[in-house]
Amino acid sequence: MNELVEAMRGTAARLLNGKEVALVLGYEAGSVSFRTAPAFIQHAEDAPRLVWNPFCTNNLAAYLPELKGVGRIAVMAKGCDARSIATLIQEHQIPREQVMILGIPCVGMIDVEQLLVAGERGPGTTVTCGPDGMLTVASAGGQRAVPLSEVLQGRCTNCEHHVPSIADEVLGNAPAPIQASGDAFGAAAELAGRSAEDRRAFWRERFERCIRCYGCREVCPACYCRTCFLDKPAPRWTSKANTLEDTWMFHAVRAFHLAGRCVSCGECERVCPMDIPLTLMNRMLAHEVQEKFGYTAGLQIDGIQPLGTFESYDPDPAEHA
């Protein structure tokens, strides 16, 4: 871990000193040891602010569309971040030549809610990660060890891209990844196999919890529209009222907008204050796209996504009903 951090800081300083980039986007320490924050580094002397640990969870690709005017940007990218960057390039949201992808090998990010118990969430708690994959949590109540593999975020337990598949440079050596706990689409396929009534009841129960905070939309790298369909006065897809029908419409339309584009970074589910399994919904559609088109989002920069275009001769199912 220390070697990787030194590689990140050294690379950032080299790129900035050589004026190869105008900005390095990475992570810096948060206000407590179990949090990090996005770091925007513009001067080589600030490179030592960069850190890397299992709490670097933010998908930094979400910032790129707003940074197009600053010049070339180097981004410290996990596997899911790099896939999001590839999608943004593919969709012409940032020119390929304006972004340098610095791949960071990743074994997974920690779910803080799983890791910390009552009394450990204050500023006096420290969390350190050893080279053996063991976490040490120290607080006023004492010290305890927790295996990293037991507190990974759900999205990380089935990750197949621990080393970014698209990168200009990969920093550090690839660590031994946490073994996937099962089929990445297992839960989605199980839900998809239920009856329509069961699926409707499943999502109704979860959407009833939604408070329409739109955190999922704001954190998603693929939700870069200047004006969301939700906010357009015409046509009016849904109202601002927090009714189940309007909430259902918001989540359904957003999920279909992400079909063939979502890289399962899990940020939407991580920030949801009501624990709605949004990743599950997105995986159901990703599974459909993979089965029907043999396509996985974020693994290529060239070409067009399966649902990114249409032809005048495309069949209309309504004509054959």
C-alpha positions in Angstrom: 0.0 0.0 0.0 2.8 2.4 0.9 4.6 1.7 -2.4 1.4 2.4 -4.3 0.9 5.7 -2.5 4.5 6.8 -3.3 4.0 5.8 -6.9 0.8 7.9 -7.0 2.5 11.0 -5.4 5.6 10.6 -7.6 3.6 10.3 -10.8 1.4 13.3 -9.9 4.4 15.5 -9.2 6.1 14.4 -12.4 3.1 15.1 -14.5 2.5 18.5 -13.0 6.1 19.6 -13.0 6.4 18.6 -16.7 3.1 20.4 -17.5 1.8 17.2 -19.0 -1.4 17.7 -17.1 -3.1 20.8 -15.5 -4.8 18.8 -12.8 -4.5 15.5 -11.0 -7.7 14.1 -9.6 -7.3 11.6 -6.7 -8.0 11.1 -3.0 -6.9 12.8 0.1 -7.5 12.0 3.8 -10.9 12.9 5.2 -11.8 14.4 8.6 -11.6 10.9 10.2 -9.4 7.9 9.4 -12.2 5.9 7.8 -13.1 8.5 5.2 -11.4 10.1 2.2 -12.3 13.0 0.0 -11.7 13.8 -3.7 -8.4 15.7 -4.1 -7.9 18.3 -6.9 -4.1 18.7 -7.2 -2.8 21.5 -9.4 0.7 22.0 -8.0 3.4 19.4 -7.6 4.1 20.4 -4.0 0.6 19.3 -3.1 1.1 15.8 -4.4 1.8 14.5 -0.8 -1.8 15.1 -0.1 -2.7 12.0 -2.2 -3.6 8.8 -0.3 -4.8 5.4 -1.2 -6.7 3.0 1.1 -9.9 0.8 1.1 -12.0 4.0 1.8 -11.3 5.7 -1.6 -14.8 4.8 -2.7 -15.9 7.9 -4.7 -16.2 7.4 -8.4 -14.0 10.3 -9.6 -15.4 10.1 -13.1 -18.4 12.0 -12.0 -16.3 15.2 -11.8 -14.9 15.1 -15.4 -17.8 16.6 -17.4 -17.5 19.8 -15.2 -13.7 20.0 -15.5 -13.4 20.1 -19.3 -12.2 23.7 -19.2 -9.2 23.2 -17.0 -6.9 21.4 -19.4 -5.7 17.9 -19.5 -6.6 15.9 -16.4 -4.9 12.9 -14.8 -7.4 10.7 -12.9 -6.5 8.0 -10.3 -9.0 5.4 -11.4 -10.1 2.1 -9.9 -11.6 -0.5 -12.3 -15.1 0.9 -12.0 -13.9 4.5 -12.3 -12.0 3.7 -15.5 -15.1 2.0 -17.0 -17.1 5.1 -16.2 -14.4 7.3 -17.8 -14.5 5.1 -20.9 -18.3 5.5 -21.1 -18.0 9.3 -20.8 -15.4 9.4 -23.6 -17.6 7.1 -25.7 -20.5 9.4 -25.2 -18.4 12.5 -26.1 -18.7 14.1 -22.6 -14.9 14.5 -22.4 -12.3 14.2 -25.2 -10.0 11.2 -25.0 -6.9 13.5 -25.3 -8.0 15.5 -22.3 -7.9 12.7 -19.8 -5.0 10.6 -18.7 -6.2 7.4 -16.9 -3.9 6.3 -14.1 -5.1 2.8 -13.2 -5.1 1.9 -9.6 -5.2 -1.9 -8.7 -8.1 -2.4 -6.2 -9.2 -5.3 -4.1 -12.4 -3.6 -3.0 -13.8 -0.8 -0.9 -14.9 -1.0 2.7 -18.6 -0.7 3.7 -18.2 1.7 6.7 -21.6 0.8 8.0 -20.6 -2.9 8.2 -17.1 -2.2 9.7 -17.9 0.2 12.5 -20.2 -0.7 15.5 -21.9 1.7 17.9 -19.4 3.9 19.7 -16.8 3.7 16.9 -18.1 6.3 14.5 -16.6 9.4 16.1 -13.3 11.3 15.3 -11.4 9.3 18.0 -11.6 6.1 16.0 -8.8 5.1 13.7 -8.8 2.3 11.1 -5.6 1.0 9.6 -5.1 -1.7 6.9 -2.3 -4.2 7.1 -0.6 -5.9 4.2 -2.3 -9.2 5.2 -5.7 -7.8 4.4 -6.6 -7.3 8.1 -8.1 -4.1 9.4 -7.4 -2.7 12.9 -10.1 -0.7 14.4 -9.0 1.3 17.5 -11.4 3.3 19.5 -12.1 4.4 23.1 -13.7 0.9 23.6 -10.5 -0.9 22.7 -9.0 -2.5 19.6 -10.2 -5.2 17.3 -9.1 -6.9 14.1 -11.5 -7.4 11.1 -10.7 -9.2 7.8 -11.2 -6.9 4.8 -13.0 -9.6 3.0 -15.8 -9.5 5.6 -16.7 -5.8 5.3 -16.4 -5.1 1.5 -19.1 -3.2 -0.2 -21.6 -5.4 -2.0 -20.5 -4.2 -5.4 -16.9 -5.3 -4.7 -17.6 -8.9 -3.7 -18.4 -9.8 -7.4 -16.1 -7.3 -9.1 -14.3 -8.7 -12.2 -12.2 -5.7 -12.9 -9.7 -5.2 -10.1 -7.2 -3.7 -12.5 -8.5 -1.2 -14.9 -8.9 -2.6 -18.4 -8.4 0.8 -20.0 -5.5 2.9 -18.6 -2.7 5.0 -19.9 -0.5 3.9 -17.0 -1.1 1.4 -14.2 0.5 2.3 -10.9 1.8 -0.3 -8.6 1.4 -4.1 -8.8 -1.9 -5.9 -8.9 -2.6 -7.3 -5.4 -4.3 -10.7 -5.0 -8.0 -9.8 -5.5 -10.7 -10.8 -3.1 -12.4 -13.9 -4.6 -15.8 -13.2 -6.0 -18.5 -14.6 -3.7 -20.7 -15.8 -6.6 -22.3 -14.9 -9.9 -22.4 -11.1 -10.4 -25.8 -11.4 -11.9 -27.1 -14.1 -9.5 -29.4 -11.9 -7.4 -30.6 -10.0 -10.5 -31.4 -13.2 -12.4 -33.2 -14.6 -9.3 -35.4 -11.6 -9.1 -36.0 -11.5 -12.8 -37.2 -15.1 -12.6 -40.0 -14.2 -10.2 -43.5 -13.5 -11.3 -44.5 -9.9 -12.3 -46.6 -9.7 -9.2 -43.7 -10.7 -7.0 -41.4 -8.2 -8.7 -43.9 -5.4 -8.4 -44.3 -6.1 -4.7 -40.6 -6.3 -4.1 -39.9 -2.8 -5.7 -43.1 -1.3 -4.2 -41.8 -2.1 -0.7 -38.5 -0.4 -1.4 -39.7 2.6 -3.4 -42.1 3.4 -0.6 -39.0 4.2 1.5 -37.6 6.7 -1.1 -37.6 10.3 0.1 -36.7 11.7 -3.4 -33.4 13.2 -2.3 -31.9 12.5 -5.7 -28.6 11.5 -4.2 -28.4 8.6 -6.6 -28.7 11.0 -9.6 -26.2 13.5 -8.3 -23.5 10.9 -7.6 -23.9 8.9 -10.8 -21.1 9.5 -13.4 -23.7 8.6 -16.2 -26.2 11.2 -15.0 -24.5 14.2 -16.5 -27.5 15.8 -18.3 -27.7 19.6 -17.6 -31.4 19.3 -17.2 -32.7 15.9 -15.9 -35.9 14.6 -17.5 -37.4 14.9 -14.0 -36.9 18.7 -14.0 -38.2 19.5 -17.5 -41.4 21.5 -17.6 -42.5 19.8 -20.8 -43.1 17.1 -21.3 -43.8 16.5 -17.6 -42.8 13.0 -16.9 -43.4 13.2 -13.2 -44.4 15.7 -10.5 -42.3 16.8 -7.6 -44.8 15.3 -5.2 -43.3 12.4 -3.2 -46.0 9.9 -4.2 -45.3 6.2 -4.9 -46.3 6.6 -8.5 -44.0 9.5 -9.1 -41.1 7.8 -7.3 -41.6 4.7 -9.3 -41.5 6.7 -12.5 -38.3 8.4 -11.5 -36.5 5.2 -10.7 -37.8 3.3 -13.6 -36.9 5.9 -16.2 -33.5 6.5 -14.7 -32.8 2.8 -14.7 -33.7 2.5 -18.4 -31.5 5.6 -19.2 -28.6 3.6 -17.6 -29.3 0.4 -19.5 -26.1 -0.5 -21.4 -24.2 2.4 -19.7 -24.1 1.5 -15.9 -20.8 0.0 -14.9 -22.1 -1.2 -11.4 -19.9 1.2 -9.5 -22.5 1.1 -6.8 -22.3 4.8 -5.8 -26.0 5.3 -6.1 -26.7 2.6 -3.6 -23.9 3.7 -1.3 -25.2 7.2 -0.9 -28.9 6.2 -0.6 -30.1 7.1 2.9 -33.0 4.7 2.7 -31.0 1.6 1.7 -32.8 1.0 -1.6 -31.0 -1.7 -3.6 -30.5 0.4 -6.8 -27.5 -1.7 -7.9 -29.8 -4.7 -8.2 -32.2 -2.8 -10.5 -29.3 -1.7 -12.7 -27.8 -5.2 -12.8 -31.1 -6.6 -14.0 -30.9 -4.3 -17.1 -27.1 -4.9 -17.5 -27.8 -8.6 -17.6 -30.5 -8.1 -20.3 -28.0 -6.0 -22.4 -25.3 -8.6 -22.0 -27.6 -11.5 -22.9 -29.2 -9.8 -25.9 -26.2 -7.8 -27.3 -23.1 -9.5 -25.7 -22.1 -6.0 -24.4 -20.6 -4.9 -21.1 -20.4 -1.2 -20.4 -17.1 0.6 -20.0 -14.8 -2.0 -21.5 -14.2 -0.1 -24.8 -13.9 3.5 -25.9 -14.7 3.1 -29.6 -18.0 2.1 -31.1 -21.6 2.8 -30.1 -23.4 1.3 -27.2 -26.2 -1.2 -28.1 -29.0 1.3 -27.1 -27.1 4.4 -28.3 -28.4 4.5 -31.8 -31.3 3.3 -34.0 -32.0 2.9 -37.7 -35.2 3.7 -39.6 -35.6 0.0 -40.4 -35.3 -1.2 -36.8 -38.3 -3.5 -36.1 -41.1 -2.1 -34.0 -42.6 -4.8 -31.7 -45.9 -3.0 -31.7 -46.3 -3.7 -35.4 -46.0 -7.4 -34.8 -48.2 -7.6 -31.7 
